[in-house]
């Protein structure tokens, strides 16, 4: 005596029986909407189905990844986002949260994320703790839980992405796709132009589109509820200076020692600020934070104030991201470990080939010398002399008759 969900789950498993059940939330509307707009947000990421090209050379650069934050109780309108050429990570999550703070200057009370490593790590958890945000993980294999953000991704693909040149929807059935429809050949969108268009779509069109569940536009509902609770208890706001530091991760260990005349040592480089010349600052431990998307500068807490330090002797770090630097370190380490083998396969092999050729040249040179010596001994001129028309000199014969008469 089982219902359809229990019977299907017992025969085929919970995944198959899921579609016959309801969502396993604690209670209906377990997070009450309307208290204040930023009570709960949802965040997730997706790789866009479009190939992006370089704006100068037209070379395909791959498919970017978008990380989006939405308000589920306001038509799932976006409040922050990030678009990068890398998979979801704590960097993209921090950038999306930073974008929300720059647009609205307000943090979320609850945040719903999936169980991926991108949103479940010490770096991002520290940021949520700083902003007083409670993280709620989605249950595995539960599409109904926080399904609003998934509908935003589907709507964006249907209305925008899949209508652009270079979209990869045809590759889902690659066997029936013509070679002329290859997205890499038809791609024309650059990262900058695609970013601007998607920002307009997410933060203008979706906010002003009428919603059947709200009975008005999300912007009107958002402004209505924002006026209802302008000074609610527990509202968390950051100044621009504090927000800049809050979204920068700490270095390993959190602190560094100020070296006299050099500064703080962070991942192979020294960062310096003139405030480090003070006698009370040298040889003391200071808090250090860095920007994952610009490693040329870092923030150091000196005498209760955050100072911006620069890597004076490392201009190559300008506009270099943390991921690029790690890849550079991996490449440098790999080159160092395989240097002997690469030198043997390239320079050593060419050196051996040149040595064999030089030994052959030595044999030729030695044989030419022997030929010249032999020609001189036999009295035969060289071919060059005969070709020039020079006559061979005639040696005079000696007469010894006078010696015989004397004897």
C-alpha positions as CSV (number, residue, x, y, z in Angstrom):
1,X,0.0,0.0,0.0
2,X,2.3,2.7,-1.3
3,X,1.7,5.9,-3.2
4,X,3.2,6.4,-6.7
5,X,6.3,8.2,-5.3
6,X,7.1,5.6,-2.7
7,X,6.5,2.7,-5.2
8,X,8.7,4.3,-7.9
9,X,11.4,5.1,-5.3
10,X,11.5,1.6,-4.0
11,X,11.7,0.1,-7.5
12,X,13.9,2.6,-9.4
13,X,15.4,4.9,-6.7
14,X,14.8,8.3,-5.2
15,X,15.8,10.2,-8.4
16,X,13.0,8.5,-10.4
17,X,10.4,9.0,-7.7
18,X,11.2,12.6,-7.2
19,X,9.0,13.9,-9.9
20,X,5.9,12.4,-8.2
21,X,6.5,14.2,-4.9
22,X,6.5,17.7,-3.6
23,X,9.3,19.9,-2.4
24,X,10.7,18.9,1.1
25,X,10.7,22.4,2.5
26,X,10.2,22.9,6.3
27,X,7.0,24.7,5.8
28,X,5.1,26.8,3.2
29,X,6.9,30.1,2.6
30,X,9.6,29.2,5.1
31,X,11.3,32.5,4.3
32,X,8.6,35.0,4.4
33,X,8.7,37.4,1.4
34,X,7.9,41.1,1.8
35,X,9.8,41.7,5.1
36,X,12.5,43.5,3.2
37,X,13.8,42.9,-0.3
38,X,17.3,41.5,0.6
39,X,16.1,39.0,3.1
40,X,16.9,36.0,0.8
41,X,18.9,35.8,-2.5
42,X,19.9,32.8,-4.7
43,X,23.2,32.4,-6.4
44,X,24.3,30.0,-9.1
45,X,26.5,29.9,-12.2
46,X,26.3,28.7,-15.7
47,X,28.6,28.5,-18.8
48,X,27.0,30.5,-21.6
49,X,26.2,28.7,-24.8
50,X,28.1,31.1,-27.0
51,X,31.6,31.4,-28.4
52,X,33.4,34.7,-27.8
53,X,36.1,36.1,-30.0
54,X,39.0,38.5,-29.5
55,X,38.1,42.1,-30.3
56,X,41.4,42.7,-32.3
57,X,42.4,39.4,-33.9
58,X,38.9,37.7,-34.1
59,X,40.4,34.5,-32.6
60,X,37.9,32.4,-30.6
61,X,38.5,32.7,-26.9
62,X,36.0,30.1,-25.6
63,X,32.7,30.3,-23.7
64,X,32.5,32.6,-20.7
65,X,30.9,31.7,-17.4
66,X,28.2,33.8,-15.7
67,X,27.6,33.9,-11.9
68,X,24.2,35.4,-11.0
69,X,22.5,36.6,-7.8
70,X,18.7,37.0,-7.9
71,X,15.8,37.9,-5.6
72,X,13.4,34.9,-5.7
73,X,10.4,36.7,-4.3
74,X,10.6,39.5,-6.8
75,X,10.3,37.7,-10.1
76,X,13.9,36.4,-9.7
77,X,15.4,39.7,-10.9
78,X,19.2,39.9,-10.8
79,X,20.9,42.0,-8.1
80,X,24.5,41.1,-8.9
81,X,26.5,39.2,-11.4
82,X,30.0,38.4,-12.8
83,X,31.1,37.1,-16.2
84,X,34.6,35.6,-16.4
85,X,36.6,33.3,-18.6
86,X,37.0,30.7,-15.8
87,X,34.7,28.2,-14.1
88,X,32.7,29.1,-11.0
89,X,35.0,29.8,-8.0
90,X,35.2,31.9,-4.9
91,X,36.5,34.7,-7.1
92,X,33.4,34.8,-9.3
93,X,31.1,34.5,-6.2
94,X,32.9,37.4,-4.5
95,X,32.7,39.5,-7.7
96,X,28.9,38.9,-7.9
97,X,28.4,39.8,-4.3
98,X,30.6,42.9,-4.7
99,X,28.5,43.9,-7.7
100,X,25.3,43.7,-5.5
101,X,27.0,45.9,-2.8
102,X,28.0,48.5,-5.4
103,X,24.5,48.6,-6.9
104,X,22.4,48.6,-3.7
105,X,24.9,49.0,-0.8
106,X,23.1,46.2,1.1
107,X,24.0,42.6,2.0
108,X,21.7,39.6,2.0
109,X,20.4,38.1,5.2
110,X,20.1,34.6,3.7
111,X,21.8,33.2,0.6
112,X,20.9,29.9,-1.1
113,X,23.7,28.2,-3.0
114,X,24.3,24.7,-4.4
115,X,26.8,22.2,-3.0
116,X,29.6,22.9,-5.4
117,X,33.2,23.8,-4.3
118,X,32.9,27.2,-5.8
119,X,30.5,28.4,-3.1
120,X,31.6,26.2,-0.2
121,X,35.2,27.2,0.8
122,X,36.9,29.0,3.6
123,X,37.5,32.2,1.5
124,X,33.9,32.7,0.6
125,X,32.6,31.6,4.0
126,X,34.8,34.3,5.6
127,X,33.3,36.9,3.3
128,X,29.7,35.8,4.3
129,X,30.7,36.0,7.9
130,X,32.0,39.5,7.5
131,X,28.7,40.6,5.8
132,X,26.5,38.7,8.4
133,X,25.0,36.5,5.7
134,X,23.6,33.0,6.5
135,X,24.4,30.5,3.8
136,X,21.8,27.8,3.0
137,X,22.8,24.9,0.8
138,X,20.4,23.4,-1.7
139,X,19.6,19.8,-1.3
140,X,21.2,17.5,-3.8
141,X,18.9,16.3,-6.6
142,X,16.2,18.7,-5.6
143,X,15.4,20.9,-8.7
144,X,12.3,22.5,-7.1
145,X,14.5,23.9,-4.3
146,X,15.6,27.4,-5.4
147,X,14.3,26.8,-9.0
148,X,13.9,30.5,-9.7
149,X,17.4,31.1,-10.7
150,X,17.4,28.1,-13.0
151,X,14.3,29.6,-14.8
152,X,16.3,32.9,-15.2
153,X,19.1,31.0,-17.0
154,X,16.6,29.2,-19.2
155,X,14.8,32.4,-20.1
156,X,18.1,34.2,-20.9
157,X,19.1,31.4,-23.2
158,X,15.8,31.3,-25.0
159,X,15.4,35.1,-25.4
160,X,19.0,36.2,-25.9
161,X,21.9,33.7,-26.1
162,X,20.4,31.2,-28.5
163,X,19.5,33.9,-30.9
164,X,23.0,35.2,-31.4
165,X,25.7,34.3,-33.9
166,X,28.1,31.8,-32.5
167,X,25.7,30.1,-30.1
168,X,26.5,26.5,-29.3
169,X,23.0,25.1,-29.2
170,X,23.5,23.2,-32.5
171,X,26.4,21.3,-30.9
172,X,24.0,19.5,-28.7
173,X,23.3,17.4,-31.7
174,X,26.7,17.6,-33.3
175,X,26.2,14.6,-35.6
176,X,23.5,16.4,-37.6
177,X,25.3,19.7,-37.6
178,X,26.8,21.0,-40.9
179,X,30.4,22.1,-40.9
180,X,29.4,25.6,-41.9
181,X,27.4,26.0,-38.7
182,X,30.4,25.5,-36.4
183,X,30.1,28.1,-33.7
184,X,33.8,28.9,-33.7
185,X,33.5,29.9,-37.4
186,X,30.4,31.9,-37.0
187,X,31.3,33.6,-33.7
188,X,31.3,37.4,-33.9
189,X,30.6,38.6,-30.4
190,X,33.4,40.0,-28.3
191,X,33.5,39.8,-24.5
192,X,32.9,43.6,-24.1
193,X,29.9,43.9,-26.3
194,X,28.3,40.7,-24.9
195,X,28.9,41.9,-21.4
196,X,27.2,45.3,-22.1
197,X,24.2,43.7,-23.8
198,X,23.6,41.1,-21.0
199,X,23.9,43.8,-18.4
200,X,21.2,45.8,-20.1
201,X,19.0,42.7,-20.4
202,X,19.5,41.6,-16.8
203,X,19.2,44.9,-14.9
204,X,16.9,46.9,-17.2
205,X,14.6,44.7,-19.3
206,X,14.0,42.0,-16.6
207,X,13.4,44.6,-13.9
208,X,10.8,46.5,-16.0
209,X,9.0,43.4,-17.4
210,X,5.5,42.9,-15.9
211,X,5.3,39.8,-13.7
212,X,2.0,37.8,-13.3
213,X,2.9,36.6,-9.8
214,X,3.6,40.2,-8.6
215,X,0.9,41.9,-10.5
216,X,3.4,44.7,-11.4
217,X,6.9,45.0,-12.5
218,X,9.7,43.7,-10.1
219,X,11.1,47.3,-9.9
220,X,7.8,48.6,-8.6
221,X,7.4,45.8,-6.1
222,X,11.0,46.2,-4.9
223,X,10.7,50.0,-4.4
224,X,7.4,49.5,-2.6
225,X,8.9,47.0,0.0
226,X,12.0,49.1,0.3
227,X,9.9,52.1,1.4
228,X,8.1,49.9,4.0
229,X,11.2,49.0,5.9
230,X,13.9,51.7,5.4
231,X,15.3,51.5,8.9
232,X,14.7,47.9,9.9
233,X,16.7,46.3,12.7
234,X,19.8,44.4,11.7
235,X,20.3,46.2,8.4
236,X,23.9,45.8,7.4
237,X,25.5,48.4,5.2
238,X,29.2,49.0,4.3
239,X,31.0,52.2,3.3
240,X,32.9,52.0,0.0
241,X,36.2,51.8,1.8
242,X,35.0,49.0,4.0
243,X,33.5,47.1,1.1
244,X,36.8,47.3,-0.8
245,X,38.6,45.5,2.0
246,X,35.7,43.1,2.8
247,X,35.8,41.6,-0.7
248,X,39.6,41.1,-0.7
249,X,40.7,37.7,0.6
250,X,43.5,37.4,3.2
251,X,46.9,35.9,2.5
252,X,47.8,32.5,3.9
253,X,48.0,33.0,7.7
254,X,46.4,36.4,7.5
255,X,49.6,38.4,8.5
256,X,53.1,39.2,7.2
257,X,56.2,40.7,8.8
258,X,57.3,44.1,7.6
259,X,60.9,43.8,6.4
260,X,62.9,47.0,6.8
261,X,63.5,48.7,3.4
262,X,61.6,46.0,1.5
263,X,58.0,45.8,2.8
264,X,55.8,42.7,3.1
265,X,56.6,39.5,1.3
266,X,53.6,38.0,-0.5
267,X,54.0,35.0,-2.9
268,X,57.5,35.8,-4.1
269,X,57.2,39.7,-4.3
270,X,57.7,42.5,-1.9
271,X,55.0,45.2,-1.5
272,X,55.9,48.6,-0.2
273,X,54.3,51.7,1.2
274,X,56.0,54.8,2.7
275,X,54.2,54.3,6.0
276,X,56.4,51.2,6.5
277,X,59.4,53.5,7.1
278,X,58.1,54.4,10.6
279,X,60.2,52.9,13.4
280,X,57.2,51.4,15.1
281,X,56.1,49.5,12.0
282,X,59.3,47.7,11.0
283,X,59.6,44.1,12.0
284,X,56.0,43.9,13.1
285,X,53.2,41.6,11.9
286,X,50.5,43.3,9.9
287,X,47.2,42.2,8.3
288,X,47.5,41.8,4.5
289,X,44.7,41.4,1.9
290,X,45.0,41.2,-1.9
291,X,42.8,41.7,-4.9
292,X,42.5,38.4,-6.9
293,X,42.1,40.4,-10.1
294,X,45.0,42.9,-9.7
295,X,48.1,41.4,-8.0
296,X,50.2,44.6,-8.5
297,X,48.6,46.1,-5.3
298,X,47.7,44.8,-1.9
299,X,46.1,46.3,1.2
300,X,48.1,46.4,4.5
301,X,46.7,47.4,7.9
302,X,49.2,50.0,9.3
303,X,48.4,51.8,12.6
304,X,44.7,51.0,12.2
305,X,44.4,52.2,8.6
306,X,44.4,50.2,5.4
307,X,47.2,51.4,3.1
308,X,47.6,50.4,-0.6
309,X,51.0,48.9,-1.2
310,X,52.5,48.3,-4.6
311,X,55.0,45.8,-6.0
312,X,57.6,48.3,-7.1
313,X,60.0,45.9,-8.6
314,X,57.4,43.7,-10.4
315,X,55.8,45.7,-13.2
316,X,54.8,42.4,-14.8
317,X,52.1,42.0,-12.2
318,X,50.0,44.9,-13.5
319,X,46.4,43.7,-14.4
320,X,47.4,40.0,-13.7
321,X,44.8,37.9,-11.9
322,X,45.5,35.3,-9.3
323,X,44.6,32.5,-11.6
324,X,47.0,33.7,-14.3
325,X,49.7,34.0,-11.7
326,X,49.1,30.4,-10.6
327,X,49.2,29.2,-14.1
328,X,52.5,31.1,-14.7
329,X,54.0,29.4,-11.6
330,X,52.9,26.0,-12.9
331,X,54.4,26.7,-16.3
332,X,57.6,28.0,-14.8
333,X,57.9,25.0,-12.5
334,X,57.3,22.6,-15.4
335,X,59.9,24.3,-17.5
336,X,62.4,24.1,-14.7
337,X,61.8,20.4,-14.1
338,X,62.0,19.5,-17.8
339,X,64.8,21.8,-18.7
340,X,67.5,19.1,-19.0
341,X,65.3,16.9,-21.1
342,X,64.2,19.7,-23.4
343,X,67.8,20.9,-23.8
344,X,68.9,17.4,-24.6
345,X,66.1,16.9,-27.2
346,X,66.7,20.3,-28.8
347,X,70.1,21.8,-28.2
348,X,71.8,18.5,-27.5
349,X,70.5,16.8,-30.6
350,X,71.4,19.8,-32.8
351,X,74.8,20.0,-31.2
352,X,75.4,16.3,-32.0
353,X,74.3,16.8,-35.6
354,X,76.7,19.8,-35.9
355,X,79.6,17.7,-34.4
356,X,79.0,15.0,-37.0
357,X,79.0,17.6,-39.8
358,X,82.2,19.2,-38.4
359,X,83.9,15.8,-38.3
360,X,82.9,15.3,-41.9
361,X,84.2,18.8,-42.8
362,X,87.5,17.9,-41.0
363,X,87.9,14.8,-43.2
364,X,87.3,16.9,-46.3
365,X,89.7,19.6,-45.3
366,X,92.4,17.0,-44.5
367,X,91.9,15.2,-47.8
368,X,92.2,18.5,-49.7
369,X,95.5,19.2,-47.9
370,X,96.8,15.8,-48.9
371,X,95.7,16.4,-52.5
372,X,97.6,19.7,-52.6
373,X,100.7,18.1,-51.1
374,X,100.6,15.2,-53.6
375,X,100.1,17.5,-56.6
376,X,103.2,19.6,-55.5
377,X,105.3,16.4,-55.1
378,X,104.3,15.0,-58.5
379,X,104.8,18.4,-60.2
380,X,101.3,18.6,-61.5
381,X,99.5,21.8,-61.2
382,X,96.1,22.2,-59.9
383,X,93.1,22.5,-62.1
384,X,92.7,26.1,-61.3
385,X,96.1,26.9,-62.7
386,X,95.5,25.0,-65.9
387,X,92.2,26.8,-66.3
388,X,93.9,30.2,-66.0
389,X,96.3,29.4,-68.9
390,X,99.5,29.7,-66.9
391,X,102.5,27.6,-68.2
392,X,104.3,25.3,-65.9
393,X,107.8,26.7,-65.1
394,X,110.6,24.7,-66.7
395,X,113.5,23.8,-64.3
396,X,117.0,24.3,-65.9
397,X,119.1,21.2,-66.3
398,X,122.5,21.2,-64.6
399,X,125.7,20.4,-66.6
400,X,128.4,18.3,-64.8
401,X,130.8,17.8,-67.8
402,X,133.4,20.3,-66.3
403,X,133.6,18.1,-63.2
404,X,134.5,15.1,-65.3
405,X,137.4,16.9,-67.1
406,X,138.9,18.0,-63.8
407,X,138.9,14.5,-62.5
